[in-house]
Amino acid sequence: MLGLLTLPIVLLRIAYYALQGIIDAVRARDRLRFEFTVQINAPREAVWRFNTADRIVFDGPPVLEISLEPVPDNTELWLCRLSIGGQPRIQTVSRELERDEAKGIMRGQTVAHPLSIPPEGGRDIESGLTIREADGGTKLTVFCELTARSLRDRINYPIGLRRMAILTKQQCEKEAGISNRFSAIGNNGWLLSIVALLSFWYLVGWKAALLLTVVIVLHEAGHAAAMLMAGVGVRGIYLVPFFGGAAVPKTAYRTEGRLGFIALMGPGLSIIPTLGLFAAYQATGQLYLAKLAELFAIVNASNLLPLHPLDGGLILNALVGSVNRRSALIVGWIGILIGLALAVYLQSFLIGIPFMLFALQRYLSGGRTMELERLTLHDGIMLAIASIATFALYVLVLKATWPLPAVRF
């Protein structure tokens, strides 16, 4: 969660590598080498042992796991799998070139192989690390040399290399019993949530900010309840500055059904307080109850719009992805572009920024989505009906409350 506060730095870094990549491409410089060094407050032996293990786990969030095992038909080759939150994302096949604990160096080279996902694609990647004793700990240098095939390669590999070095530093220091209190505070979500509450206060005033926070927390509680029901667990509920909130799962969804159910339950659970407030307004005639119901309806109905990455977009992605994954990718891009067009039409940076970020994320990932188990026809129909019915209920509430005069909370 603390990483969200450093997002501007990450974006500047991406812009730098993109500009450098364009310059290198114009100069026809395709063979590139990237290197990054960190100082780790842990013994050299512990750092070496962690980096050379057959299974490496970074606690996250999200939990990231790297595992190595011999390729079944060739014991000289190694299959490397990368999983994020328990969900397989990438696997490569490589050959070990050098491993010398005394010198503190390890090198390997990827090879073209049918087991590689995505394919190696002629990148001819050589990567490795060096570990040296240094004052107060250990100096770790990670490096990567490859033949770039796209601008995406020129951005992803240096960004990924830097990220891996930082994660290694954090995990090694954690296992050595050296805690970083600032990181701990940021990663437990309290710092981010406080900043988010202040951002809501800045936008709408402190009274409306408190009401908006309640609406967002109840919405995210619906996602969290669904995560518990689906067995994926809940890592936490967080407020996100200027944009809303997020419920973070402990493990991967693994099925389109779980993804769609969890996405729907955010606005689905909030229909209870929405209808309750509206019923109380009809019974008492208190205008502020109607306007509270209206606030719930606006937040949740807008989340059900079929635009990625809103809840409605995730539900649509689960439905379409269960039929054809390529079509789901196209639908996702259409949703992002509609969101960007809406931001331009409304001249709203707050609407445009999240859609721009997700467009960037989709481009850098190359359009690769997690392979989830598909919905059955019956489950898909039920999910679609439940989503449409929930959206319709919110529209009915808005239709009844919209003509009413405004109320100062």
HELIX and SHEET records of a PDB file:
HELIX    1   1 LEU A    2  LEU A    5  1                                   4    
HELIX    2   2 LEU A    7  VAL A   26  1                                  20    
HELIX    3   3 ARG A   44  ASN A   51  1                                   8    
HELIX    4   4 LEU A  151  GLU A  175  1                                  25    
HELIX    5   5 ARG A  181  ASN A  187  1                                   7    
HELIX    6   6 TRP A  190  VAL A  204  1                                  15    
HELIX    7   7 TRP A  206  ALA A  230  1                                  25    
HELIX    8   8 GLU A  256  THR A  284  1                                  29    
HELIX    9   9 LEU A  287  ASN A  303  1                                  17    
HELIX   10  10 ASP A  311  GLY A  321  1                                  11    
HELIX   11  11 ARG A  325  LEU A  346  1                                  22    
HELIX   12  12 PHE A  349  LEU A  364  1                                  16    
HELIX   13  13 LEU A  377  THR A  401  1                                  25    
SHEET    1   A 8 ARG A  31  ILE A  40  0                                        
SHEET    2   A 8 GLY A 137  THR A 147 -1                                        
SHEET    3   A 8 GLU A 126  ALA A 134 -1                                        
SHEET    4   A 8 ILE A 105  THR A 110 -1                                        
SHEET    5   A 8 GLN A  87  ASP A 100 -1                                        
SHEET    6   A 8 ASN A  74  ILE A  84 -1                                        
SHEET    7   A 8 LEU A  64  VAL A  71 -1                                        
SHEET    8   A 8 ARG A  55  PHE A  58 -1                                        
SHEET    1   B 2 VAL A 234  VAL A 240  0                                        
SHEET    2   B 2 GLY A 244  PRO A 249 -1                                        
END                                                                             
